Amino acid sequence: MTVVTSNGTTTMDPTTTVFTENEKKLQSNALLPYKGGEDDDDDDEITLEDLAPDGGWGWMVAFAMIVVFITTFGPTTSFAIIFGDFLEATGQAGTTMTLFNSVFMITFSIAGLMTNSLIKRYSMRPVGVFGAVLFSLPNVCLAFVTNVYEMAFLNFLQGMGLGLIVTICNTNFNAYFVKKRAPVMSAAQVIVGLGGIAYPICIEKMMRMYGFRGTALMTGAMSLNCIVGMTMMHPVEWHAKKPEEVRVEKMREREERKLRGIVFSNRRYSEVIRTPAKTRWSSLTSLKGESGKQVPLLIETLKSPAKRVASISELEGRICNRIRSGSMRELLTRRLSTLSSSSLVNLVTSIGSLGDTRQHHPEKTKEKRTEKGIQVSMQEEKDIGKGQLEEILGELLEISLLKNCGFLNICLGTSFVMSSDFTFTYLLPLMITNNGYTKSQAAQAITISATAELVSKILLTIFILLVKVKAKYMFFVAMICMAFAKVGYLLYNDTLIGTFVMITIIGMVRSWLLVPQPLAIIEDISIDKFASAYGIAGAINGVISILFGPIVGFLKDWTNSFVVCQLALILMNVLFVIPWAVQFLSVDLPKRRKERMDKIAAQTSGSFSTD
């Protein structure tokens, strides 16, 4: 409790010693580089980011995420190799593949939205295990399908399971890691890339040994490992840092800043430090004008506890004396006396006539009361229904994110690019075999792409350790490079060497899309909104895949050519290059300039204060 005296009035503040913004600036200028002083409350504020373990059980979470992603995404690139002949027998392989993708993305998006609501009601781990079961069991059942409708239904279930899995993995990983998030994610993606290399090789050999049904059964059995991985997804609250440890760490950092400031401070600054406190703080009164009645807030804040207690006692005494004086009672008496006797008589007469009217018309009064009661009850029901609807929408969606144009722009851009790349990857084996190459060469091309992707992820990890750059900027550059790489594949896929070279380039660029993509979505979002952000991003991705995926497949079957199909995918890839560039130039660039100017201004004010 602090008591503040200003302009002859006294107020009580139910907080501990708190500096106003101007006083903090004055103190920081006078005491640089002791920024904020010893009792700065800003340093003691603990956020969810501060409590993140950045290690510990987080390494097990990263390992579990690797296992889950390898067993779920590893067989994806080889799906057309396993079921290619089965789908070609239908005569509409392109439409069927994109239809499966659309059905998959419908439930993937719904599950992504539901995850935010589910983890508010249940623990994160049971929801993840349920999603893993929902994905792996249909994956096993794919070995026994007899028609495309059964495959579509199983893809429907798999999308639901994978939507839960991916959202929980990304949310939990980003909650465990803050400072080490980018390098650990890059390292995890490198290991996932190793699985992407191994899967096509193993599948190509299993196809020769067991056929497509035996191979499908083996891949389904391997996907059961994702259940084990999801059991390791402990909620971050179980392993978060203790607040006491965070405070000790902040105190140690503050002491290091002080020591660093003492070592590099000059002699003139030392003289400022030795200036008596009374001389320094007296300047605050002169800044406000030479008013003897004012008592600066900072002086009152820096009073000893005994003086503050005395001030409180004095204030309570004034309040008691004011109550005893009966000033409020006298004021009310004076105001009531201004009403004339005739006014009071008219008031009483009006009230009496109102009572007579109610007595003469009791039935109408009852009817009005009944109607009013019905209206009130209907309004209450509407309010309750509206409140329940808002509550449900609030659990499924974070309304503040839907109003964030920058966030929606990022989600739309990443969704179009990832949908284009995912469809291209799905159709790549069919494109290669359509050019007259064998399935073995198609599997070899996929292996080359996965190897290039792995090497690129290693280089990306080194790049992230050396250069600090935002994930959305890396994704933006990769978005443009991927468009050029796919144009190159379209031009040079008539030869086997040209196909392998362009697929290698596409694989290298793909890693610069896959690694930053989950980080770019939540880069400017707080931890408590991660699940909702991923859910909204998944929903947008699903809608785009549902709308544009079948169109791409229809174009392939209608024209009986993969050229038009590839042109449509390239168009989807570059669709949001201009909107992203506009956002970077109109929002991010001015923000960076402002931060730079504030930093320069702070350094300049610090140099002036030392003089």
N, C-alpha and C positions, 0 to 999 in steps of 0.2 A: 504494500500500500504506500503510495507516495502522495504528498500534499503539495500542490502547485499554487503559488500566489502570483497573480499578474493583474495589473491595473486595479488594484484594490479589491479584487474578488478572489475567493479561495475555492478550489475544486479538489476533489479526491479522485485519484486514478487507481483502479484496482489491479494494477500490474506492478511488477518489480521494477527495479531501476531501468528505465527505457529512455534512450536518447531520441529526439526528433531528427528528421532528415537533415535539417540545416546544421544542427549541432554536431551530427556525425561528420558532416563535411568539414566543419571548422576544426573538429578534433583531429580528423585524418590529415588535414593540411598542417596543423600545428605539431603533430607528433609523428610524421612520416619518418621511417618506414614502419612504425608500430601501428599498422592499419587497424583501426577499430579499438585499440586499447586492450587492456587485459581482460575486461569484462564485457567484451562485445557480444551481444546476444545473437547476432547473425551467425557467429562461429559455432554457437551451441545448438542451432536449429538442426535437427536430424531429419533427413528425408529418406524415402524408400531406397533411393540410389545409394545413400551412405550405408544402409544396412545390408546391401547386396554382398554375399560372401566373396565373390570374385575368386573362387577356388573352393577348397573343401569338397563337400558333396557335389558341388557344381561340376567337378571333373567327371563324376559318375553320370550326371545328367547329360554332359556332352557325349560320353561314351554311349549312353542309351540312345541319344538322338542319332548317332552314327549308325548303330545297329538297326534302328527303325527305318531310317532313310535308305539304307542299303537294301533291306529286305522288301521295302515297298516300292521304291523308285527304280531299283536295279533292273527288274524284268521288263520295265515299261518300254524301253527302246527295242526290246526283242519280241514284243507282242506280235508284230506282223510276221516275224520269222516263225514263231510257233504256230499261229493260227492262219498264216497266209493262204495255204492251199484250201483250208476249210472255208475261208471267206471268199476266195476267188470262185469257188463252186456256186456261190449265190449270183454271180454276175454283176454285183454292185459292191465291190470291195471298198471303193472310195467313200461312197455314201454310208455304208455300214460302219466303217472305221470312225468317221466323223460323228455318226449318230451315237455310237458307243461313248465317244468322248463327251458329247453333249449331255447324254443321260448321266454320265459319271459326274459332270460338273454341276448338274442341277442339285444332286444330293450333297455334293462337296460344299457348295455354297450354303445350302440350308444348314448343314451341320456346323459350318464355320460360324454362322450367326447364332445357332443354339448353344455353342460352347460357352459363350460369355454368360448366358443365363444358367447353364448347368453347373458351372464352377462356383456360382454364387450360392447354390443350394447344396451341392455335394463337393466332396474333396476332389482335387485335381486328378489324383492317381486312379480312383475307380472309374472316372469318366474316360480316362485314357485307355485303361484296360478294356473297357466295353468297346471303345472304338477299334482297338486292335483285334478283338475277337470278331467284330463286325466286318473287318477287312479281310482277315486271314482265312476264315472259314469259307466264304464265297470264292476266294482264290483257289482253295483246294477243290471246290465243286466245279470249277471251270474245266477240269479234266474229264467231266462226265456229260458235258452239254451235247445236245443233238441238233439244235437249231439256233439261229441268231436271236430269237426272242428270249430264250433262256440266258444267253450271254448278256443281253441287254438288262435283264432283271438282276443278274449277279453284279454287273457293273453299277447298277443303281445302289445296291447294298454296299459295294466297295467304296463308292464315293462318299456315302454317309460315314463309314468308318474312317476313311482317310481324312475327311474334313475335321473330325474330332482330333485325330492323331497329330496332324500338322499344326493346328492352332495351339494345342497344348504344348507340343515340343518347342515351338518358337517362343511362346509366351514364357514358359518355364526357363528356357535357356537365357533369354534376355533379362529375366528377373534375377538370375544367379550371377550374371556377368554384366558389369558396367564399364569398368576401366579396361578390361581385357576382352571386351565383346568382339571387336572386329578381328583381332588375330586368332582368337580361339575358334570363331566361326569359320575363318579361312582354313585353319588347320583341319577342322572337322570336315569341311567340304572336300579337302584333298583326300582324306581317307575314304569318304563316300565315293570319290572319283575312282579310287582303286577298285571298289566294288563294281562300278560301272564298266571297268575294263574286264573284270573277271567274268561277269555274267554272260556277255555275248559268246565268249569262248566256250564256257561250260555248256551253254544252251545249244550251241552248234554241234558239240560232241554228243550231248544227250539226245539230240534229234536223230542222229544216226544210230544210236544204240536203242532208244526206247520209243521213238516215234513222238508225234506231237502230244498224244494223251499222257504218255509216261512223263514227258518233259514238263507238261503243265502240272501234273501231280507233284513232281519234284520241286518246282518253283513255289507251288502252294504250300508244301511242307516247310520250305525254308522261310516263308513269310510268317509262320507261326512264331518265329523268334521275336517278332515285334511285340508280342504279348509280354515276353520277359522284359523287353526294353521299357515298356510303359510302366511296369511295376517299379522301376527305379526312378520314376518321375515324382520325387518327393516335393511337396509344396515348399516354397522358399522360406516360409515362416519357421519350418523345423530347423533350419540351418543358418538363419540370418545372424549377423553380428549382433552382439549385445550393445545396447546404447552406451553403456559405460566405456566399452572398448572404443567406440567411435569418438566419444568425447575426449578420451585420453589421446587418441591419434590426432584429433584436431588441435588439442593443446600442445602436443609435441611439434606439429607443423607450425603453430603460432610462435612457439619458442625459437624454432629454427629461423623463421622470418625475422624475429627480433635480433638474434645473433648475427644474421647476415646483414641486417641494417646497421648494427653497431660496428661491424668490421669495415663496411664501405662508407659510413657516414663521415663527413668532414668536420673540421674543428668548429666552424661556425654553427653547424647543426648541434654540436655538443653544447655550445653556449646557450642555444635555445632550450635544450633539454634542462639545463641547470637554472633556467629562469624560474623564480618562485611562482608557485601555482596561483597565488593571490593576484600577482601582476598579470598573468596570462588571462585569467577568467574575468578580470575587471574590464577587459576590452569589449566583452559582450554587451555590457551596459551602454558603453559609448556608441556602439554600432546601432543601437535602437533609439538613440536620441537621449540627451542628458535629462532623463526623467527620474527624479528621485523617488517617485511613487512605485516604479516598476521593480520587481524582484525577478531577475532572470531565472528561467526554468532550470538551466543547468546548475546554477548555484543551489537552488532548492533541491535538485536531484542529488547533488554531491554532499548534502548535509549528513551529519552523523545520525545514526539511528535514534539517539536520544533526542536530538532536535526535531526529527520527524515525528516522534511520538508526542513531543510537546506540542507540535503544530496540530496534530490530530486532536489532542485534548482541548486545545484552544478552540478549534472548530466546533467540537461537540458542545463546548460551553456556550458558544454563540448561538447554536441551534436551540439549546434548552432555554436560554434567556429569551430568545425570540418567541418561543412557544408560550413561556410564562407571561410575556407582555400582553398576550392576547391581541396582537395587531391584526391577525387574520380574522379573528372574531369581530373586531371593531369594523374592519373593512366590509365584511359581509353585512353587518348591521346598517352601515351607511348606505350601501347599494340598495338594500331592501327598502329603506326609508324613502328613497326617491320615487317609489311607486305611490301614486295618489290613492286615496281611499276609494274614489270612483272606479279606478282601474281594477282594484281588488274586487269590488262589487261586480263589475262586468265580467271579470274572470270567473267568479263563483257562479254567476247566472248562466254563463255559457256552459260550464261544466254540468250544472243542473239540467239545463235544456237537453244536453246530450244524453244524460241519463234518462230523461223522459222519453226521448225519441226511441231509445233502445227498449224501454218498457212497452211503448205502443206498438212496436214492430218486432216482437221477439222471433217470429218465424223467419222474417227476412234476415235478421241478424244471424240466426243459426245457419241459414242457407249460405250467407256470405262467409261465415266461419268455415263451413264445410268445404265450399269451393276453394277458399284460401288454403285450407289444410290439404286438399287434393293437389293444388298447384305447388304447395311447398314440398309435399312428398314426391311429386313428379320431378320437381327441380332437384331434390336430393338424389333421386334415382339416377337422373341424368349426370349429376356431378360424380356419383359413385361409379357409374359406368365409364365416364370420361376419365376418372382417376385410375380405374383399373386398366383401361386401355393405355394410358400414359405410362403406367407402371410396367406393363408388359413390353411396350416399345422401349422404355428406358432400360429394361433388362436385356433385351435383344440388341438394341442399338444405343450408341452413345450419341445423343442429339447434338452435342457440341461438335463432334467430329463431322456430322453431316452438314453442319453450317460452315465448316472450314474448307474454303475453296481450294487452298493449296494442297490439303490432304487429299481431297477428291481428285485433283489433277494428277497427283502422284499415283493414286490407286488406278485411275483410268489408263495412264500411260504404261504402268507396269503390267496391267492386265492385258492390254492389247499386244504388247511385246511377248509376254509369256504364253498367251494363247496361240499366237502365230508360231512361236518356236516349238511349243508342245505339239501342235498339229503337224509341223514340218518333220519333227522327230518321229512321230507316229507313221507318217507316210513315206519316210525315207527308204525303208527296205523295199516298199512297193515301187518307188521311183527307180531304184537301182535295178531291180529285176525287170522292170518295164523297158529298160534300155538294153536288155539282152544279156545281163550278167547273171551269174548263178547265185543261189542262196548262200553258198560258202563265201563268195566275194562280198555279198551284202553284209554277212556277219563280220567279215574282215574289215569292211568300211566302218561299221559301227564300233569295232574295237579300236581302230585308228582314231576315230573321233573321241572316244572315251580316254585314250592315252593322251591325246593333245589337250583335252580338257583337264586332265590331271596335272600335266606339266604347267599349264597356264595357271591352275590354282596355286601351285607352289610359287610361281613367279608373283602371283597376286598377293600371297601371304607376305613375301619379302617386300613387295611394294608398300603394303599397308604398314609394315613395321618401320619403313624408312620415311614414308610420306604420309602426312596427315591430311586426308581429303574426305569429304562427305560421301556417303554411299550413293546418294542420288546423283551426284556429279559423275561418279564412275559408271553408274547405270546409263546415264544420258549418253556418254561417249560410246559405251558398248552398244547402245541401241543403234547409233548411226553406223558403227563398224559392222554390225550384224547385217544391216541392209546391203552394204557393199559386198559382204561375203556371200550372201544368198544370190545376189545378181551375178557374181562370179561363178557360182555353181550352175546357175541357169545357162551361162554362156559356154562353160567348159565341161559339162557332164557327158559329152558324147565320147570321151575317151576315159579309160580306166585310170590313167595317171592323173588327168585333170580332175576326175571325180574324187580321188583320194586326197589330192592337194587341197581342193576347196573344202572338203569335209574336215580336213585337219584345221584349216583356218576357222571354219564355223565352230568346231569344238573348242578352239582356244578362246574365241570371243564369247562363247556361251558361258564359260566360267565367270566372266566379268558381268554377266547378267544374273546368274544363279546366286552367287555369293552376296552381292549387295542388295538384291531384291527384298529379302525379309527385313534387312536393316533400314532400307530407304523408306519403307512404309511407316516405321515407328521412330524415325530419327528425331522428329520434333514433337513426339508424343510422350506424356508422362507414363510411368510404369503401370499405374492403376487402370490405364485405358488400353493397354497392349492387347488384351484378349478381344475387346470390342473393335479395335483398329484392324486386327487380323480377320475378324469375322466380316467386317464391312468390305475389306479388300477381297476376301474370298467370294463374297456375294457378287461384287462387281465383276470379278474374274469369271464367275459362273455364268452371269447374264451374258457377258460378251462371248463366251465359248458357246453358249446355247444358241445365240443369235447368228454368229458368224461361222461357227464350225460346220454346220450342215450346208451352209451356202458354198463354202469352199469345196466340200465333197460333192455337192450337186454340180458345181462347175466342172469338176474333173470328169464325172460320169456323163454329163451332157455334151461336153466337147470331146470326150475320150482322149484327153491330153492333160499331162501334168504341167504344161507350160502356163496355161491360164491360172491353174491352181497356185503355182508358185508366185505369179505376179500378184494375186490377191493376198497371199501371205506377206509379201514384201510391202504392199500398201498398208496392211495392218501394222507392220513393224515400224513404219515411219510416220504414222498418223499423228502421234503426239509429240513429235520433235519440236514443232513450232510452239504449241502451248507451253511445253516445259521451258523452252528458251525464253518466252515472254515472262514466265514466272521468275526465272533466275535473274533476268535483267531488271524487272520492275519491283520485285520484292526482296530477293536475297541480296542483290548487289547494293541497294541503298542501306539495307540492314548492316551489311559488313562495313560499309563506309562510315555509318554512324558509330558502330562499335570502335572502329579505328580512331575516329575523331575524339570519342570519349576517352579512349586510352591515352591519346596524345595530350588532351586537356588535363587529365589526371596527373600525368608526368610533369606537365608544365606548372600546374598549381603546386605540385610537390617541390619543384625546384625553387619557386618563388617563396614558399614557406620557409625553406632552409636559409634563404637570403635574409 
